[in-house]
């Protein structure tokens, strides 16, 4: 596979992740547009995270040995159609239905893209996976930042129309590349899952990532509403720019090994990052916009350091069933994200921001003490 083909797949990944996260900075705007609560608006992001959580388990039974290019193009076409529906939606029900359909498509696109990048050059699989992670992080960054700008300048509907144009270009480019790779997904058997969960290391990794992404997703999802409460006239452009810190995930993902060497070990690095995560979360009680902007950078550094290191550890602890262990990792990870996108919204409405912060801090403290107690398991 030549560099042009790789570039096309990366471009498609960036656009798909942009579609996935484009609604996040717009949630207060969409809440007003459709006359819905914060909780309902949060569902626009949570529903896709929920389907991503189910995909490693369910999709193994549905999409076994399917042509990767065919799945990639067909799912992208459906995503294009649903994205157009988002732009034309006049009610919460229509918009939410379109997001559900997108939630079904996006895991298929990510799975096929990962299969292509993993199989195109077996010698450089780690580098190719780094490209995959960096592309998804960059897509999440672009989707959040650009959607805020477009919504402020041209209206929220223009966000989805412009992304639809970008998707159309991607589909045309994908149809021109030559690929012959099957996307093989692991079937999750209860016996195998039970055996993996007998290992305390996996339980600790999965629980940690559930809580970490629960807090991270909760903070990022509620931040637009928090800013609107603090600064009622803040434009969507400014809300979108707040997510620039997300870009640190690209650097951290690519240099996580060197970071762990600096801190003399992976588990020590994770413990330090968890402490940083706790301190940053406490600091989010600030009402200063500039401080909140800076905090987002450090929050993302802590989050992606933990995520990158535990991803590698989850894949290296067992010689067999690596597909299942990584699939279970993603399931716990995205369930945490989906829960974090919804549950804190209820707390925020009833008790306010400070109680949400306390809940997040206590959750992270529990993770830290468990990691500290059982760190010898990873030595």
C-alpha positions as CSV (number, residue, x, y, z in Angstrom):
1,X,0.0,0.0,0.0
2,X,1.4,3.4,-1.0
3,X,1.6,6.6,1.0
4,X,-1.4,8.0,-0.9
5,X,-3.7,5.2,0.3
6,X,-2.5,5.7,3.9
7,X,-3.2,9.4,3.6
8,X,-6.7,8.8,2.3
9,X,-7.5,6.4,5.2
10,X,-6.1,8.9,7.7
11,X,-8.2,11.7,6.1
12,X,-11.3,9.5,6.4
13,X,-10.6,8.8,10.1
14,X,-10.2,12.5,10.9
15,X,-13.5,13.3,9.2
16,X,-15.3,10.5,11.0
17,X,-14.0,11.5,14.4
18,X,-14.9,15.1,13.6
19,X,-18.5,14.0,12.9
20,X,-18.5,12.0,16.2
21,X,-17.5,15.0,18.4
22,X,-18.9,17.9,16.4
23,X,-22.0,18.1,18.6
24,X,-20.1,18.5,21.9
25,X,-19.4,22.3,21.7
26,X,-22.9,22.8,20.2
27,X,-24.8,21.0,23.0
28,X,-26.1,24.2,24.7
29,X,-27.0,25.6,21.3
30,X,-28.9,22.5,20.4
31,X,-30.6,22.3,23.8
32,X,-32.0,25.8,23.1
33,X,-32.8,24.9,19.5
34,X,-34.8,21.8,20.3
35,X,-36.0,23.0,23.8
36,X,-34.5,20.0,25.6
37,X,-32.6,19.5,28.9
38,X,-28.9,19.2,29.4
39,X,-29.3,15.5,29.9
40,X,-31.0,15.0,26.5
41,X,-28.4,17.2,24.7
42,X,-25.7,15.1,26.3
43,X,-27.2,12.0,24.6
44,X,-25.9,13.3,21.2
45,X,-22.4,12.3,22.2
46,X,-23.2,9.5,24.7
47,X,-25.1,7.4,22.2
48,X,-22.1,7.0,19.9
49,X,-19.8,6.2,22.9
50,X,-22.4,3.5,23.9
51,X,-22.3,1.9,20.5
52,X,-18.4,2.0,20.5
53,X,-18.6,0.1,23.9
54,X,-20.8,-2.6,22.4
55,X,-18.9,-3.0,19.1
56,X,-16.0,-5.2,20.3
57,X,-18.6,-7.7,21.7
58,X,-21.5,-7.5,19.3
59,X,-19.8,-6.7,16.0
60,X,-17.7,-9.9,16.2
61,X,-20.8,-11.9,15.6
62,X,-22.1,-9.6,12.8
63,X,-19.1,-8.6,10.8
64,X,-16.9,-11.7,10.7
65,X,-14.5,-11.9,7.8
66,X,-16.0,-9.0,5.8
67,X,-14.1,-7.1,3.2
68,X,-12.5,-4.1,4.9
69,X,-12.7,-1.7,2.0
70,X,-16.4,-2.6,1.3
71,X,-17.3,-2.1,5.0
72,X,-15.3,1.2,5.1
73,X,-17.0,2.6,2.0
74,X,-20.6,1.4,2.8
75,X,-20.5,2.6,6.4
76,X,-19.1,6.0,5.3
77,X,-22.0,6.3,2.8
78,X,-24.5,5.7,5.5
79,X,-22.7,8.2,7.7
80,X,-22.9,10.8,4.9
81,X,-26.7,10.3,4.6
82,X,-27.2,10.5,8.4
83,X,-25.1,13.6,8.7
84,X,-27.2,15.3,6.1
85,X,-30.3,14.4,8.2
86,X,-28.6,16.2,11.1
87,X,-28.4,19.4,9.1
88,X,-32.0,19.2,8.1
89,X,-33.4,18.1,11.6
90,X,-36.1,20.3,13.2
91,X,-36.7,18.1,16.3
92,X,-34.8,16.3,19.0
93,X,-36.3,12.9,17.9
94,X,-35.1,13.3,14.3
95,X,-31.6,14.5,15.3
96,X,-31.2,11.8,18.0
97,X,-32.3,9.0,15.5
98,X,-29.7,10.2,13.1
99,X,-27.1,10.1,15.8
100,X,-28.1,6.5,16.7
101,X,-27.6,5.5,13.1
102,X,-24.2,7.2,13.2
103,X,-23.4,5.2,16.3
104,X,-23.9,2.0,14.3
105,X,-21.7,3.2,11.4
106,X,-18.7,4.7,13.2
107,X,-17.5,1.5,15.0
108,X,-17.6,-0.3,11.6
109,X,-15.5,2.4,10.0
110,X,-13.0,2.5,12.9
111,X,-12.7,-1.4,12.9
112,X,-12.1,-1.6,9.1
113,X,-9.6,1.3,9.2
114,X,-7.7,-0.4,12.1
115,X,-7.7,-3.7,10.2
116,X,-6.3,-2.0,7.1
117,X,-3.5,-0.2,8.9
118,X,-2.6,-3.3,11.0
119,X,-2.4,-5.6,8.0
120,X,-0.8,-3.4,5.4
121,X,2.7,-3.7,7.0
122,X,3.1,-6.3,9.7
123,X,6.7,-5.2,10.5
124,X,5.5,-1.6,11.4
125,X,2.3,-2.5,13.1
126,X,3.1,-0.5,16.3
127,X,3.9,2.6,14.2
128,X,0.7,2.1,12.2
129,X,-1.4,1.9,15.4
130,X,0.3,5.1,16.6
131,X,-0.9,6.7,13.3
132,X,-4.4,5.4,13.9
133,X,-4.5,6.8,17.5
134,X,-3.0,10.1,16.4
135,X,-5.6,10.4,13.6
136,X,-8.6,9.7,15.9
137,X,-7.3,12.2,18.4
138,X,-6.7,14.8,15.8
139,X,-10.2,14.2,14.3
140,X,-11.7,14.7,17.8
141,X,-9.8,18.0,18.1
142,X,-10.8,19.3,14.7
143,X,-14.4,18.3,15.1
144,X,-14.8,20.2,18.4
145,X,-12.8,23.3,17.4
146,X,-14.1,23.8,13.8
147,X,-17.7,23.1,14.7
148,X,-17.7,25.9,17.2
149,X,-16.2,28.3,14.6
150,X,-18.6,27.3,11.8
151,X,-21.7,27.4,14.1
152,X,-20.8,31.0,15.2
153,X,-20.1,32.3,11.7
154,X,-22.7,30.4,9.6
155,X,-25.1,28.6,12.0
156,X,-25.2,25.1,13.5
157,X,-26.7,23.4,10.4
158,X,-23.6,24.5,8.3
159,X,-21.5,22.3,10.6
160,X,-23.1,19.1,9.4
161,X,-23.4,20.2,5.8
162,X,-19.7,21.0,5.6
163,X,-18.8,17.7,7.2
164,X,-21.1,15.9,4.7
165,X,-19.1,17.5,1.9
166,X,-15.8,16.3,3.5
167,X,-17.3,12.8,3.8
168,X,-18.3,12.8,0.2
169,X,-14.7,13.7,-0.9
170,X,-13.5,10.9,1.4
171,X,-15.8,8.3,-0.1
172,X,-14.7,9.2,-3.7
173,X,-11.0,8.9,-2.6
174,X,-11.6,5.6,-0.8
175,X,-13.2,4.1,-3.9
176,X,-10.1,4.7,-5.9
177,X,-7.6,2.8,-3.7
178,X,-6.8,-0.8,-4.1
179,X,-7.3,-3.0,-1.0
180,X,-7.8,-6.7,-0.4
181,X,-7.9,-7.0,3.4
182,X,-10.5,-8.9,5.4
183,X,-11.6,-7.4,8.8
184,X,-11.6,-10.3,11.3
185,X,-13.3,-9.5,14.6
186,X,-13.0,-11.5,17.7
187,X,-16.1,-13.3,19.0
188,X,-16.5,-12.8,22.7
189,X,-17.2,-16.1,24.5
190,X,-18.3,-16.0,28.1
191,X,-15.8,-18.6,29.1
192,X,-12.9,-16.6,27.7
193,X,-14.1,-13.4,29.3
194,X,-14.4,-15.1,32.6
195,X,-10.8,-16.4,32.4
196,X,-9.5,-12.9,31.6
197,X,-11.3,-11.4,34.5
198,X,-9.8,-13.9,36.9
199,X,-6.6,-11.9,36.4
200,X,-6.6,-9.0,38.9
201,X,-4.4,-7.0,36.6
202,X,-7.1,-6.9,33.9
203,X,-9.8,-6.0,36.4
204,X,-7.6,-3.1,37.7
205,X,-6.8,-1.9,34.1
206,X,-10.5,-2.1,33.0
207,X,-11.8,-0.4,36.2
208,X,-9.2,2.3,36.0
209,X,-10.0,3.1,32.4
210,X,-13.8,3.1,33.1
211,X,-13.3,5.7,35.8
212,X,-10.7,7.8,34.0
213,X,-12.8,8.1,30.8
214,X,-15.9,8.6,33.0
215,X,-14.4,11.7,34.5
216,X,-12.7,12.9,31.3
217,X,-15.9,12.5,29.2
218,X,-18.0,14.1,32.0
219,X,-15.7,17.2,32.2
220,X,-15.5,17.6,28.4
221,X,-19.3,17.1,28.0
222,X,-20.4,19.5,30.7
223,X,-17.8,22.2,30.0
224,X,-19.9,24.0,27.3
225,X,-22.9,24.2,29.8
226,X,-20.5,25.3,32.6
227,X,-19.1,28.1,30.4
228,X,-22.6,29.2,29.3
229,X,-23.5,29.4,33.0
230,X,-20.4,31.4,33.8
231,X,-20.4,33.6,30.7
232,X,-23.9,33.7,29.1
233,X,-22.7,35.5,26.0
234,X,-19.7,33.3,25.2
235,X,-19.8,32.3,21.5
236,X,-19.5,28.7,20.2
237,X,-16.1,29.6,18.7
238,X,-14.6,30.2,22.1
239,X,-16.2,27.0,23.5
240,X,-14.6,25.1,20.5
241,X,-11.2,26.6,21.1
242,X,-11.3,25.3,24.7
243,X,-10.8,21.8,23.3
244,X,-7.4,22.7,21.7
245,X,-5.8,21.0,24.7
246,X,-7.1,17.7,23.2
247,X,-4.3,18.0,20.7
248,X,-1.8,17.1,23.3
249,X,-3.2,13.5,23.0
250,X,-1.4,13.2,19.7
251,X,2.0,14.0,21.2
252,X,1.4,11.9,24.3
253,X,0.3,8.9,22.2
254,X,3.4,9.0,20.1
255,X,5.8,9.5,23.0
256,X,4.2,7.5,25.8
257,X,7.1,5.0,26.0
258,X,9.7,7.8,26.4
259,X,7.5,9.4,29.1
260,X,7.4,6.1,31.0
261,X,11.2,5.9,30.8
262,X,11.5,9.4,32.3
263,X,9.3,8.4,35.3
264,X,11.2,5.0,35.7
265,X,8.3,2.7,34.8
266,X,4.8,2.5,33.4
267,X,2.9,2.0,36.6
268,X,4.8,4.9,38.2
269,X,4.0,7.1,35.3
270,X,0.3,6.1,35.6
271,X,0.3,6.9,39.3
272,X,1.9,10.3,38.7
273,X,-0.6,11.0,35.9
274,X,-3.5,10.0,38.2
275,X,-2.3,12.5,40.8
276,X,-2.1,15.2,38.1
277,X,-5.6,14.2,37.0
278,X,-7.0,14.7,40.5
279,X,-5.3,18.0,41.0
280,X,-6.5,19.4,37.6
281,X,-10.0,18.2,38.3
282,X,-10.1,20.0,41.6
283,X,-8.8,23.2,39.9
284,X,-11.8,23.0,37.4
285,X,-13.8,24.7,40.2
286,X,-12.2,27.9,39.0
287,X,-14.4,30.5,37.3
288,X,-11.6,32.1,35.3
289,X,-11.8,31.4,31.6
290,X,-8.0,31.6,31.0
291,X,-7.3,29.2,33.8
292,X,-9.9,26.7,32.5
293,X,-8.3,26.9,29.0
294,X,-4.9,26.1,30.4
295,X,-6.2,23.3,32.6
296,X,-7.7,21.5,29.6
297,X,-4.1,21.0,28.2
298,X,-2.9,19.4,31.5
299,X,-6.1,17.3,31.8
300,X,-5.6,15.8,28.3
301,X,-1.9,15.1,29.0
302,X,-2.8,13.2,32.2
303,X,-5.7,11.3,30.5
304,X,-3.9,10.3,27.3
305,X,-0.7,9.2,29.2
306,X,-2.8,6.8,31.3
307,X,-4.8,5.7,28.2
308,X,-1.7,5.1,26.0
309,X,0.2,3.1,28.6
310,X,-2.7,0.9,29.8
311,X,-3.6,0.2,26.1
312,X,-0.2,-1.2,25.6
313,X,-0.2,-3.1,28.9
314,X,-3.6,-4.7,28.1
315,X,-2.3,-6.0,24.8
316,X,1.0,-7.3,26.3
317,X,-0.1,-9.2,29.4
318,X,-1.4,-12.2,27.5
319,X,0.2,-13.9,24.5
320,X,-3.1,-15.4,23.4
321,X,-6.6,-13.7,23.0
322,X,-5.1,-10.3,22.4
323,X,-8.1,-9.4,20.3
324,X,-10.4,-10.2,23.2
325,X,-8.4,-8.4,25.9
326,X,-8.1,-5.2,23.8
327,X,-11.8,-5.5,22.9
328,X,-12.8,-5.8,26.5
329,X,-10.5,-2.8,27.3
330,X,-12.4,-0.7,24.7
331,X,-15.8,-1.9,26.1
332,X,-15.0,-0.8,29.6
333,X,-13.4,2.4,28.3
334,X,-16.3,3.5,26.2
335,X,-19.0,2.5,28.7
336,X,-17.2,4.8,31.1
337,X,-17.3,7.5,28.5
338,X,-21.0,7.0,27.8
339,X,-21.8,7.0,31.5
340,X,-19.7,10.1,32.0
341,X,-21.6,11.9,29.2
342,X,-24.9,11.3,30.9
343,X,-24.8,10.7,34.7
344,X,-22.9,13.9,35.7
345,X,-25.5,15.9,33.7
346,X,-28.1,14.8,36.3
347,X,-25.8,15.7,39.2
348,X,-25.0,19.1,37.6
349,X,-28.7,20.0,37.1
350,X,-29.7,19.0,40.7
351,X,-26.6,19.8,42.8
352,X,-24.4,22.1,40.7
353,X,-20.8,22.1,39.4
354,X,-18.9,21.7,42.7
355,X,-20.7,18.5,43.6
356,X,-19.9,17.1,40.2
357,X,-16.2,18.0,40.9
358,X,-16.3,16.2,44.3
359,X,-17.8,13.1,42.7
360,X,-15.0,13.1,40.0
361,X,-12.3,13.6,42.6
362,X,-13.5,10.8,44.9
363,X,-13.7,8.5,41.9
364,X,-10.1,9.2,40.8
365,X,-8.9,8.9,44.4
366,X,-10.4,5.4,44.6
367,X,-8.5,4.5,41.4
368,X,-5.2,6.0,42.7
369,X,-5.4,4.0,46.0
370,X,-6.2,0.8,44.2
371,X,-3.3,1.3,41.8
372,X,-1.0,2.1,44.7
373,X,-2.1,-1.0,46.6
374,X,-1.8,-3.4,43.7
375,X,1.1,-1.9,41.8
376,X,3.3,-4.9,42.5
377,X,1.1,-7.0,40.2
378,X,2.6,-5.1,37.3
379,X,6.3,-5.5,38.3
